[in-house]
């Protein structure tokens, strides 16, 4: 009997080998009765092909998404090639139309090449992304998550987990994180000391009693409203453009070093004073429901919206030229409040000013480089599209000048890394694809456009005379760099001015300078793989 079983086993093995040679895996699938365990093993990326079934992907919605979007040949099985090709999975709010509402993402772990996972507005109670080590962007807003482990996602740059039930969030191993939104959870502690690349932080509507942002020097937007904070030190956050610390228990707020600050919301606190004499960029202030007795915004001539109701004010000073109707206060209660106007002092060399384009959703930061009367100049040191803009423009022309108080400043230079974050985390419809540098700019600083994303066209006008090192390096989507200027020489170009430009880019120059510029640009780092053509 034993020998008979062995003979049958040997015969079966021989038959299987013949089938594999004759028809490969397809032949095996065609004869499932030969298997004592007909179903495929539970999801394991190491096993290769994975069947799309309820064992491997228990959730019906997730299974449907995979069948319709990842199973390219519609054979009901994910091949190694199909699995490795998955860089993005979108199961966000709009997926409801496609019927992809999910309660469980079991099986997500096989997509080890996944870089973007958007699963907001579902019904998830758990989410395991520990095997998705290449994740750069994770959006899981509006779910029912109580835990989220991102300790293995060291490449993560964007994390949005708002509107969940998280009580803890450890981001200590996510040093590349630039954007963190954990609004409306149940966090009692948030340590971001290791996240020194953070640009945006929204931790509003939690239960935080302390928040240390002294290590986050790149922050441009900080929202920590509706917590239990008694102290907030933003003296190290010199690049802060928007601060919302409303509905806390703050007794003081030092804004001495926040020269870029444009939008300030600090209502419903216990502030007795608010010094904005160094915040010349202020445009909008909400400071109602505090204990303020006097406010002076004379240093902020752009500040055209001030809500200071429900305080103990006797006097409000605004900049000359700002309408008194811009100040909102308890007119029925505080009839004794005096609204005065005061002339704004001119900017000094080295000071900063933040400007928003009226009716648009982008902002500039300028540094004053010349304050002599009649020769006022500035450098654009930062330019960014608003992340939450409802729409964008495909082309942007950098301002030639701007007005501050009664003085007009001419923009003569683009600073180092000024455009690096231009399109960071903007939705597709908001992306700026073309930048035009006007005819007032003479200097393009080092790395001015280096590392930009989605920017396809850069046009430098005839006024440009000088270009710094690596000005356009690693701008991976750049197709055309058009240089209209005929003033560039070996003395005005850094030896690495064009180093790092990718082979996807074509450089266009005036026809009269084609031969001269080709030799010059090659000496200044331009790769032989980059084409140079006449405009």
Long-range contacts (C-beta under 8 A, 24 or more apart in sequence): 25-49, 43-106, 43-107, 43-109, 43-110, 44-110, 45-83, 45-109, 45-110, 45-112, 45-131, 48-79, 48-80, 49-77, 49-78, 49-79, 49-80, 50-77, 50-78, 50-83, 50-107, 50-110, 51-76, 51-77, 51-78, 52-76, 52-77, 52-78, 56-107, 57-106, 57-107, 58-104, 58-106, 58-107, 59-102, 59-103, 59-104, 59-105, 59-106, 61-91, 61-99, 61-100, 61-101, 61-102, 61-103, 61-122, 62-91, 62-100, 62-102, 62-104, 62-105, 62-106, 62-107, 62-108, 64-99, 64-100, 65-89, 65-91, 65-95, 65-98, 65-100, 65-102, 66-107, 68-98, 78-110, 83-110, 83-111, 83-112, 83-113, 84-112, 84-113, 85-113, 86-111, 86-113, 86-114, 87-113, 87-114, 87-115, 87-116, 88-114, 88-115, 88-116, 88-117, 88-118, 89-114, 89-116, 89-117, 89-118, 89-119, 90-116, 90-118, 91-117, 91-118, 91-119, 91-122, 92-118, 92-119, 92-120, 92-121, 92-139, 93-120, 93-121, 93-142, 96-121, 108-132, 119-143, 120-160, 129-153, 137-425, 140-164, 141-181, 150-174, 157-197, 158-425, 161-185, 162-202, 171-195, 178-424, 178-425, 179-387, 179-424, 179-425, 182-206, 183-223, 192-216, 199-421, 199-424, 200-387, 200-425, 203-227, 204-244, 213-237, 220-260, 220-384, 224-248, 225-265, 234-258, 239-382, 241-281, 241-354, 241-363, 241-365, 245-269, 246-286, 255-279, 259-351, 259-352, 260-352, 260-354, 260-365, 260-382, 261-354, 262-302, 262-354, 262-356, 262-363, 266-290, 267-307, 276-300, 280-347, 280-351, 280-352, 280-353, 280-404, 281-352, 281-353, 281-354, 281-355, 283-354, 283-356, 287-311, 288-328, 296-342, 297-322, 298-341, 298-342, 298-343, 298-344, 299-344, 299-345, 300-344, 301-344, 301-404, 301-405, 302-355, 302-404, 313-337, 314-338, 315-340, 316-340, 317-341, 317-342, 318-342, 319-343, 319-344, 319-405, 320-344, 320-405, 321-405, 321-406, 343-405, 344-404, 344-405, 344-406, 345-405, 346-371, 346-376, 346-404, 346-405, 346-407, 347-371, 347-376, 347-404, 347-407, 347-409, 352-381, 353-378, 353-402, 353-404, 355-399, 355-402, 360-393, 361-385, 361-386, 361-389, 361-390, 361-391, 361-392, 361-430, 362-386, 362-389, 362-396, 362-432, 364-398, 364-399, 364-402, 366-402, 366-409, 366-411, 367-415, 368-409, 369-412, 369-413, 376-407, 376-408, 376-409, 376-410, 377-409, 377-410, 377-411, 377-412, 377-413, 378-402, 378-409, 378-410, 378-411, 378-412, 379-411, 379-412, 379-413, 379-414, 379-415, 379-443, 379-445, 380-411, 380-413, 380-414, 380-415, 380-418, 381-415, 381-416, 381-418, 382-415, 382-418, 382-421, 383-418, 383-419, 383-422, 384-421, 384-422, 384-424, 385-422, 385-423, 385-426, 385-430, 385-431, 385-432, 386-426, 386-430, 387-424, 387-425, 387-426, 389-426, 389-430, 391-429, 391-430, 392-426, 392-429, 392-430, 392-431, 392-432, 393-432, 394-431, 394-432, 394-433, 394-434, 395-432, 395-433, 395-434, 395-435, 395-436, 395-457, 396-432, 396-434, 396-435, 396-436, 397-435, 397-436, 397-438, 398-435, 398-436, 398-437, 398-438, 398-441, 399-438, 400-438, 400-439, 400-440, 401-440, 410-440, 411-438, 411-440, 411-441, 412-440, 412-441, 412-442, 412-443, 413-441, 413-442, 413-443, 413-444, 413-445, 414-441, 414-443, 414-444, 414-445, 414-448, 415-445, 415-448, 416-445, 416-446, 416-447, 416-448, 416-468, 417-445, 417-447, 417-448, 417-450, 417-451, 418-445, 418-448, 418-449, 419-448, 419-449, 419-452, 419-455, 420-447, 420-449, 420-450, 420-451, 420-452, 422-452, 422-453, 422-455, 423-452, 423-453, 423-454, 423-455, 424-453, 426-454, 433-457, 434-458, 434-459, 435-459, 436-461, 437-461, 437-464, 438-463, 439-463, 442-466, 443-467, 443-468, 444-468, 444-471, 445-471, 446-470, 446-471, 446-494, 447-471, 447-473, 448-472, 449-475, 449-478, 450-474, 450-475, 450-500, 451-475, 452-477, 452-478, 453-477, 456-480, 457-482, 458-482, 459-484, 460-484, 460-485, 461-485, 462-486, 462-487, 463-487, 464-488, 465-492, 466-492, 466-493, 467-492, 467-493, 467-494, 467-497, 467-498, 468-494, 468-497, 469-494, 469-495, 469-496, 469-497, 469-499, 470-496, 470-497, 470-499, 470-500, 470-525, 471-497, 471-498, 472-498, 472-500, 472-501, 472-505, 473-499, 473-500, 473-501, 474-500, 474-502, 475-501, 475-502, 475-505, 476-502, 476-504, 477-504, 478-502, 478-504, 478-505, 479-504, 479-505, 479-506, 480-505, 480-506, 480-507, 480-508, 481-505, 481-506, 481-507, 481-508, 482-508, 482-535, 483-507, 483-508, 483-509, 483-510, 483-517, 484-510, 484-535, 485-510, 486-510, 486-512, 486-513, 488-517, 488-520, 489-520, 490-520, 490-523, 490-524, 493-520, 493-521, 493-524, 494-524, 495-523, 495-524, 495-525, 496-524, 496-525, 497-521, 497-524, 497-525, 498-524, 498-525, 498-526, 498-530, 499-524, 499-525, 499-526, 500-525, 501-525, 501-526, 501-527, 501-530, 502-530, 503-527, 503-529, 503-530, 505-530, 506-530, 506-531, 506-532, 506-533, 507-531, 507-532, 507-533, 508-532, 508-533, 508-534, 508-535, 509-533, 509-534, 509-535, 510-534, 510-535, 511-535
